[in-house]
Amino acid sequence: MTRSLAFEAFRYTMILLAVAVTLIPILWMASMAFKPIPEWQATGAALTWWPKAPTLDNFRYVFGVSNSDLIVALDRTALKPILASFLSAGIGTVIAMTAGTAAAYGLSRFGSGGNLPLALVQLRLFPPMAVMTPVMIMWAFFNMTDTWWGLALVYGIVTLPFAFWLMKTFFDDMPKEIEEAALVEGCSRARVFWRITLPMMRAPLASAALFVFILNWSDYLIALLLTTREWVTIPVYMASLSSSMTGQLYGAKAALGLMAAVPPVVLGVLIQKHLVRGLTFGALKQ
Amino acid sequence: MKDESARLGFRLTLPAQVLVLFISVFPLLMQAYISLTDWSPLSGQSWPQAWQFWNSFANYSDLLGDGRLWAALGRTAFVMAVCVPIEFMLGLGLATLFMDDFKGKRVFYSILIMPMMVVPAVAGYMFFMLFQSGGPVNDILAMFTGSPVTIAWLSDPNLALVAVMVADIWQWTPLMFLILLAGLVGVPEDQVRAATLLGANPLQRFTSIVLPRMKTIIGIALAIRVIECFKIFDTLFIMTGGGPGVATETISVYIYKIATQDLIWGYVAAIALAILIVLSVVCVWALKRMARVRA
């Protein structure tokens, strides 16, 4: 079907407009990350859209290299928060994927745990803020406040619904004949799972894990409530970066924001195919 | 054989069951207990001793007369009522443009879905910078008006709410776009073609063939956004912290503030529990309705 020229013009205009609106905030932060201090804010003069004297000072600053233009040095560097983000999001993903995959397989093949689908949707429905105070009390009781493992455990539970639903739809899609053939050959159920099902599921497992990792990595509220100093994650650390001495540390924060934003965007492009499935709890496949 | 399956199934689902119980049942009971007291972590007593602060349901009666709570709920509903329809219309509009092939489709697609992958807290910071009085938004406005614009977006109560909603729309329109596009692509092509042959114009084709086929998908997309919008916290909190004053205080921000600043956790528990109960009722009602529609 050929479309009229007018329609094509309309389409490209609208899409380019949308692309511009999409990119401006991202590019503004990216350019801010490379701006030297004098260009951080417009001081009467025109705004600098593109850094005139690009510099890596902002990145150096958040990693502890003192900057002569800023009176105060940071009392802690971005290194530990980056580590905290990777550890808690990574281990949280392992927890969610292990429990989620096992449960999904159990429900998909043996019909066990029929209460799980609804329970997990409900878990997703409630605002985290409304369940966090008891969790804060419990975590304090177990000495898990302000630790990466405490955070990882919450992340594992919070993203369990996504891991479960994603893997369940993947298992449901998988032809049962292959497993049945192996069972007839005399393989035990467990052996079939380890030797046949899991290897076949490698690609779906990887995309589900990446999806869950992005969700964990994106958290702010839970880390804000459960970490105080030692194991704050990147978003919490970034938000705390401003002092009465220097005011807003625009460039430094933008550098951090850029570093926090890159992994999920890259991973997201990798798993584009499964995004819809993941976001709709497997109700929709692309 | 059957026994083995049942046992294996039980073992496989056990870890997930334990985790769910761990995060739902115990906290729920604890919250129910604390919500009947004036307990606070600063009271010098650990939470099992909260009964000493028994206040005979005062938290629940306070709740009804708490103007700030109702204002926060109203504000959350307002944000939802503005953002979700706009996101839906924009997402649907964009999705229709992406239905057939054109040059650069994949690249544009990848760019357009980027915002929802940006960490919400970082997105909040982006818009915090954009809406500074010396920031790019005013700069762009000045380009159109021809004279310098110095609107202090984030310190004006009404404009701050607008700024927060703009950020939400920027970040979540891509989600609508993504889901609705998946739905549009799934509409059987031959039916559309048949309608065209029978002389239906594009608008008729859209409203009588495409839309009815997408009912479930639209429902899912709207439900996801309504649920997420109700929880709105990260972007908003980074941008305004709920301020100026209480101008952008949504329900999550309000609970956060009384939990971390006023530290009256007995009351926090009462609010949280009330919300959980209302949401559960709504959820069960919605599921029942959906089941009836399908049957």
Interface residues (C-beta under 8 A of the other chain):
Chain A: M1 R3 E8 R11 M14 I15 A18 V19 V21 T22 L23 I24 P25 I26 W28 M29 M32 Q41 A42 T43 A46 L47 W49 I95 T98 A99 G100 A102 A103 Y105 G106 L107 R109 F110 G111 S112 G113 L116 L118 A119 L120 V121 Q122 L123 R124 L125 F126 P127 P128 M129 A130 V131 M132 T133 P134 V135 I137 M138 V154 G156 I157 L160 F164 R189 A190 I214 W217 S218 Y220 L221 L225 I234 P235 M238 A239 Y250 K253 A254 G257 A260 A261 P264 V265 L267 G268 V269 Q272 L275 V276 L279 T280 A283 L284 K285 Q286
Chain B: E4 S5 A6 L8 G9 F10 R11 L12 T13 P15 A16 Q17 L19 V20 F22 I23 S24 F26 P27 L28 M30 Q31 I34 P41 W47 G93 L94 L97 D100 F102 F108 S110 I111 L112 I113 M114 P115 M117 V118 V119 P120 A121 V122 A123 Y125 M126 F127 M129 L130 Q132 G134 G135 P136 D139 W170 P174 L175 L178 I179 A182 G183 V185 T216 I217 I220 A221 I224 I227 F230 K231 F233 D234 F237 I238 I251 S252 I255 Y256 A259 T260 W265 V268 A269 I271 A272 I275 L276 L279 S280 C283 L287
